Amino acid sequence: MAILAWRHTKRKDGAGRPRRPAWLTLLTTVHPLLGIPVGLALSAAAGLRVFVPLLLTGMAARLGALTLTREMTWIASDVAIVALATATVLEIGAYYVPWLDNLLDTIATPAAVTAGIMLTAAATPELSPFVRWALAIVAGGGAAGFIQASTALLRLKSSALTAGAGNPLIATVELAGAVVLSLLALLAPLLALLVIVALMAVLASRASRFRRARRRARPA
């Protein structure tokens, strides 16, 4: 398939320009409203790792697989991709440092909300500015903030029960989830939306149990 795609790029169209691979054409000719689940799924991924979905969004836009809103095209610039790649590596590494991960959670929630807003706004160029930013703030930022706050509670519980020994496992699951969810958002947005609903339901259930346990543990 890779060879066929490469050969396809060498062919010329009527104007003498190289033709794009079929997979790029498919991704960029889907129904424009699919930008909504794409943006929401990327925003949810930002709740797991802030910079992973931003980096993958910039790379997808750079490859021509994702159309960004005009004010967000800077995400696909060389400077932005290098900066996001650096930030991604630092963020991933920091979550494997004992207790630093809990400290990062205190600033990750507002950062995740901001990234969630940006990602939904970036992926929905077909919407009017008012609808786009309203959706980005309420749904995109809300999904990212909810998921990040829920995983922060799980990490706090792990720190209390295992003295931080179980936190690297949580960090690995979060990283894998951010990567998989971002890729699903770009390749299968409707499936990604279903995954988000299931993920938020599981996190809400676990967070509720954690809060009830803390109430029961308080002295009367």
C-alpha positions as a Markdown table, in Angstrom:
| # | Residue | x | y | z |
|---|---|---|---|---|
| 1 | Met | 0.0 | 0.0 | 0.0 |
| 2 | Ala | 2.8 | 2.4 | 0.8 |
| 3 | Ile | 4.4 | 1.8 | -2.6 |
| 4 | Leu | 1.1 | 2.4 | -4.3 |
| 5 | Ala | 0.6 | 5.6 | -2.4 |
| 6 | Trp | 4.1 | 6.7 | -3.3 |
| 7 | Arg | 3.5 | 6.0 | -7.0 |
| 8 | His | 0.2 | 7.9 | -6.8 |
| 9 | Thr | 2.0 | 11.0 | -5.5 |
| 10 | Lys | 4.3 | 11.0 | -8.5 |
| 11 | Arg | 1.4 | 11.2 | -11.0 |
| 12 | Lys | 0.4 | 14.6 | -12.3 |
| 13 | Asp | -3.1 | 16.2 | -12.5 |
| 14 | Gly | -4.3 | 18.2 | -15.5 |
| 15 | Ala | -2.4 | 21.3 | -14.3 |
| 16 | Gly | 0.8 | 19.4 | -14.0 |
| 17 | Arg | 0.7 | 19.3 | -10.1 |
| 18 | Pro | 1.5 | 16.1 | -8.2 |
| 19 | Arg | -1.7 | 14.3 | -7.1 |
| 20 | Arg | -2.2 | 13.6 | -3.5 |
| 21 | Pro | -2.4 | 10.1 | -2.1 |
| 22 | Ala | -5.9 | 8.6 | -2.0 |
| 23 | Trp | -5.9 | 8.5 | 1.9 |
| 24 | Leu | -5.3 | 12.2 | 2.0 |
| 25 | Thr | -8.2 | 12.8 | -0.4 |
| 26 | Leu | -10.5 | 10.6 | 1.6 |
| 27 | Leu | -9.7 | 12.4 | 4.9 |
| 28 | Thr | -10.2 | 15.9 | 3.4 |
| 29 | Thr | -13.4 | 15.2 | 1.5 |
| 30 | Val | -15.5 | 13.8 | 4.3 |
| 31 | His | -18.6 | 15.7 | 5.5 |
| 32 | Pro | -17.5 | 19.1 | 6.9 |
| 33 | Leu | -19.5 | 18.6 | 10.1 |
| 34 | Leu | -17.2 | 15.7 | 11.0 |
| 35 | Gly | -14.9 | 18.5 | 12.2 |
| 36 | Ile | -17.0 | 18.6 | 15.3 |
| 37 | Pro | -16.3 | 15.1 | 16.6 |
| 38 | Val | -12.7 | 15.5 | 15.4 |
| 39 | Gly | -12.3 | 18.6 | 17.6 |
| 40 | Leu | -14.1 | 17.1 | 20.6 |
| 41 | Ala | -12.0 | 13.9 | 20.4 |
| 42 | Leu | -8.8 | 15.9 | 20.2 |
| 43 | Ser | -10.0 | 18.1 | 23.1 |
| 44 | Ala | -10.7 | 15.0 | 25.2 |
| 45 | Ala | -7.2 | 13.7 | 24.4 |
| 46 | Ala | -5.8 | 16.9 | 25.8 |
| 47 | Gly | -7.3 | 15.9 | 29.1 |
| 48 | Leu | -4.9 | 13.0 | 29.1 |
| 49 | Arg | -1.8 | 14.7 | 27.8 |
| 50 | Val | -1.9 | 18.4 | 26.9 |
| 51 | Phe | 0.6 | 18.5 | 24.1 |
| 52 | Val | 0.2 | 15.1 | 22.3 |
| 53 | Pro | -3.1 | 16.1 | 20.5 |
| 54 | Leu | -1.7 | 19.5 | 19.7 |
| 55 | Leu | 1.4 | 18.0 | 18.1 |
| 56 | Leu | -0.6 | 15.4 | 16.1 |
| 57 | Thr | -3.0 | 18.1 | 15.0 |
| 58 | Gly | -0.2 | 20.3 | 13.7 |
| 59 | Met | 1.4 | 17.3 | 11.9 |
| 60 | Ala | -1.9 | 16.2 | 10.3 |
| 61 | Ala | -2.6 | 19.8 | 9.1 |
| 62 | Arg | 1.0 | 19.9 | 7.8 |
| 63 | Leu | 0.4 | 16.8 | 5.8 |
| 64 | Gly | -2.9 | 18.1 | 4.4 |
| 65 | Ala | -5.0 | 15.6 | 6.3 |
| 66 | Leu | -6.8 | 18.2 | 8.4 |
| 67 | Thr | -8.1 | 21.7 | 7.5 |
| 68 | Leu | -7.7 | 24.2 | 10.3 |
| 69 | Thr | -9.5 | 27.5 | 10.9 |
| 70 | Arg | -7.6 | 30.4 | 9.5 |
| 71 | Glu | -6.6 | 31.8 | 13.0 |
| 72 | Met | -5.2 | 28.4 | 14.0 |
| 73 | Thr | -3.0 | 27.6 | 11.0 |
| 74 | Trp | 0.0 | 28.6 | 13.1 |
| 75 | Ile | -0.3 | 25.1 | 14.8 |
| 76 | Ala | 1.1 | 23.6 | 11.5 |
| 77 | Ser | 4.1 | 25.9 | 11.3 |
| 78 | Asp | 7.7 | 24.7 | 11.6 |
| 79 | Val | 8.2 | 26.6 | 14.8 |
| 80 | Ala | 5.0 | 25.4 | 16.4 |
| 81 | Ile | 5.7 | 21.7 | 15.6 |
| 82 | Val | 9.2 | 21.9 | 17.0 |
| 83 | Ala | 8.0 | 23.6 | 20.1 |
| 84 | Leu | 5.1 | 21.2 | 20.6 |
| 85 | Ala | 7.3 | 18.2 | 20.0 |
| 86 | Thr | 9.7 | 19.5 | 22.7 |
| 87 | Ala | 6.9 | 20.2 | 25.1 |
| 88 | Thr | 5.4 | 16.7 | 24.5 |
| 89 | Val | 8.7 | 15.0 | 25.4 |
| 90 | Leu | 9.1 | 17.1 | 28.5 |
| 91 | Glu | 5.5 | 16.5 | 29.6 |
| 92 | Ile | 5.7 | 12.8 | 29.0 |
| 93 | Gly | 9.0 | 12.5 | 31.0 |
| 94 | Ala | 7.7 | 14.7 | 33.9 |
| 95 | Tyr | 4.8 | 12.4 | 34.6 |
| 96 | Tyr | 7.2 | 9.6 | 35.4 |
| 97 | Val | 8.9 | 11.6 | 38.2 |
| 98 | Pro | 7.5 | 10.7 | 41.6 |
| 99 | Trp | 5.4 | 13.5 | 43.2 |
| 100 | Leu | 6.2 | 15.9 | 40.3 |
| 101 | Asp | 3.3 | 14.3 | 38.5 |
| 102 | Asn | 0.9 | 15.4 | 41.3 |
| 103 | Leu | 2.4 | 18.9 | 41.2 |
| 104 | Leu | 1.9 | 19.0 | 37.4 |
| 105 | Asp | -1.8 | 18.1 | 37.8 |
| 106 | Thr | -2.3 | 21.5 | 39.6 |
| 107 | Ile | -1.4 | 23.4 | 36.5 |
| 108 | Ala | -2.4 | 20.8 | 33.9 |
| 109 | Thr | -6.2 | 21.4 | 34.4 |
| 110 | Pro | -6.2 | 25.0 | 33.2 |
| 111 | Ala | -3.6 | 24.0 | 30.5 |
| 112 | Ala | -5.8 | 21.1 | 29.3 |
| 113 | Val | -8.9 | 23.4 | 29.2 |
| 114 | Thr | -7.0 | 25.9 | 27.1 |
| 115 | Ala | -5.8 | 23.2 | 24.8 |
| 116 | Gly | -9.2 | 21.7 | 24.5 |
| 117 | Ile | -10.7 | 25.0 | 23.5 |
| 118 | Met | -8.0 | 25.6 | 20.9 |
| 119 | Leu | -8.3 | 22.1 | 19.4 |
| 120 | Thr | -12.1 | 22.2 | 18.9 |
| 121 | Ala | -11.9 | 25.7 | 17.5 |
| 122 | Ala | -9.0 | 24.7 | 15.2 |
| 123 | Ala | -10.9 | 21.6 | 13.8 |
| 124 | Thr | -14.2 | 23.3 | 13.0 |
| 125 | Pro | -13.5 | 25.8 | 10.2 |
| 126 | Glu | -16.9 | 25.2 | 8.7 |
| 127 | Leu | -18.8 | 26.6 | 11.7 |
| 128 | Ser | -19.6 | 30.3 | 12.2 |
| 129 | Pro | -17.2 | 32.0 | 14.6 |
| 130 | Phe | -19.9 | 32.3 | 17.3 |
| 131 | Val | -20.9 | 28.7 | 17.2 |
| 132 | Arg | -17.3 | 27.5 | 16.8 |
| 133 | Trp | -16.1 | 29.3 | 19.9 |
| 134 | Ala | -19.2 | 28.5 | 22.0 |
| 135 | Leu | -18.7 | 24.8 | 21.2 |
| 136 | Ala | -15.0 | 25.1 | 21.8 |
| 137 | Ile | -15.4 | 26.7 | 25.2 |
| 138 | Val | -18.3 | 24.6 | 26.5 |
| 139 | Ala | -17.7 | 21.2 | 25.0 |
| 140 | Gly | -14.0 | 21.2 | 24.0 |
| 141 | Gly | -12.7 | 22.9 | 27.2 |
| 142 | Gly | -15.3 | 21.1 | 29.3 |
| 143 | Ala | -14.3 | 17.6 | 28.0 |
| 144 | Ala | -10.6 | 18.3 | 28.5 |
| 145 | Gly | -11.1 | 19.7 | 32.0 |
| 146 | Phe | -13.3 | 16.9 | 33.1 |
| 147 | Ile | -11.0 | 14.2 | 31.9 |
| 148 | Gln | -7.9 | 15.9 | 33.3 |
| 149 | Ala | -9.5 | 16.5 | 36.7 |
| 150 | Ser | -10.8 | 12.9 | 36.9 |
| 151 | Thr | -7.3 | 11.4 | 36.1 |
| 152 | Ala | -5.7 | 13.8 | 38.6 |
| 153 | Leu | -8.0 | 12.3 | 41.3 |
| 154 | Leu | -7.1 | 8.8 | 40.3 |
| 155 | Arg | -3.4 | 9.7 | 40.5 |
| 156 | Leu | -3.9 | 11.3 | 43.9 |
| 157 | Lys | -5.6 | 8.1 | 45.1 |
| 158 | Ser | -2.7 | 6.0 | 43.7 |
| 159 | Ser | -0.2 | 8.3 | 45.5 |
| 160 | Ala | -2.0 | 7.8 | 48.8 |
| 161 | Leu | -2.4 | 4.0 | 48.5 |
| 162 | Thr | 0.9 | 3.1 | 46.8 |
| 163 | Ala | 3.2 | 6.1 | 47.8 |
| 164 | Gly | 3.5 | 6.9 | 44.2 |
| 165 | Ala | 4.6 | 3.5 | 43.0 |
| 166 | Gly | 1.5 | 2.9 | 40.9 |
| 167 | Asn | 1.6 | 6.3 | 39.3 |
| 168 | Pro | 3.9 | 5.3 | 36.4 |
| 169 | Leu | 1.3 | 2.8 | 35.3 |
| 170 | Ile | -1.4 | 5.5 | 35.3 |
| 171 | Ala | 1.0 | 7.8 | 33.3 |
| 172 | Thr | 1.5 | 5.1 | 30.7 |
| 173 | Val | -2.2 | 4.4 | 30.3 |
| 174 | Glu | -2.8 | 8.2 | 30.0 |
| 175 | Leu | -0.1 | 8.6 | 27.3 |
| 176 | Ala | -1.4 | 5.6 | 25.3 |
| 177 | Gly | -5.0 | 6.9 | 25.6 |
| 178 | Ala | -3.9 | 10.4 | 24.4 |
| 179 | Val | -2.1 | 8.9 | 21.4 |
| 180 | Val | -4.9 | 6.4 | 20.4 |
| 181 | Leu | -7.7 | 8.9 | 21.0 |
| 182 | Ser | -5.9 | 11.6 | 18.9 |
| 183 | Leu | -5.3 | 9.1 | 16.0 |
| 184 | Leu | -8.9 | 8.0 | 16.2 |
| 185 | Ala | -10.0 | 11.6 | 16.1 |
| 186 | Leu | -8.1 | 12.1 | 12.8 |
| 187 | Leu | -8.9 | 8.7 | 11.2 |
| 188 | Ala | -12.3 | 7.6 | 12.7 |
| 189 | Pro | -13.9 | 10.6 | 14.4 |
| 190 | Leu | -17.3 | 9.0 | 15.1 |
| 191 | Leu | -15.7 | 6.0 | 16.7 |
| 192 | Ala | -13.6 | 8.4 | 18.7 |
| 193 | Leu | -16.7 | 10.2 | 19.9 |
| 194 | Leu | -18.1 | 6.9 | 21.2 |
| 195 | Val | -14.8 | 6.2 | 23.0 |
| 196 | Ile | -15.0 | 9.6 | 24.7 |
| 197 | Val | -18.5 | 8.9 | 26.0 |
| 198 | Ala | -17.4 | 5.6 | 27.4 |
| 199 | Leu | -14.2 | 7.1 | 28.9 |
| 200 | Met | -16.1 | 9.9 | 30.6 |
| 201 | Ala | -18.6 | 7.6 | 32.0 |
| 202 | Val | -15.9 | 5.4 | 33.5 |
| 203 | Leu | -14.0 | 8.3 | 34.9 |
| 204 | Ala | -17.1 | 9.9 | 36.4 |
| 205 | Ser | -18.0 | 6.6 | 38.1 |
| 206 | Arg | -14.5 | 6.2 | 39.6 |
| 207 | Ala | -14.3 | 9.9 | 40.7 |
| 208 | Ser | -17.7 | 9.6 | 42.4 |
| 209 | Arg | -16.5 | 6.5 | 44.2 |
| 210 | Phe | -13.4 | 8.3 | 45.3 |
| 211 | Arg | -15.3 | 11.2 | 46.7 |
| 212 | Arg | -17.7 | 8.9 | 48.6 |
| 213 | Ala | -14.8 | 7.0 | 50.1 |
| 214 | Arg | -13.2 | 10.3 | 51.3 |
| 215 | Arg | -16.5 | 11.4 | 52.9 |
| 216 | Arg | -16.8 | 8.0 | 54.7 |
| 217 | Ala | -13.2 | 8.3 | 55.9 |
| 218 | Arg | -13.8 | 11.7 | 57.6 |
| 219 | Pro | -14.3 | 11.5 | 61.4 |
| 220 | Ala | -17.9 | 12.2 | 62.5 |
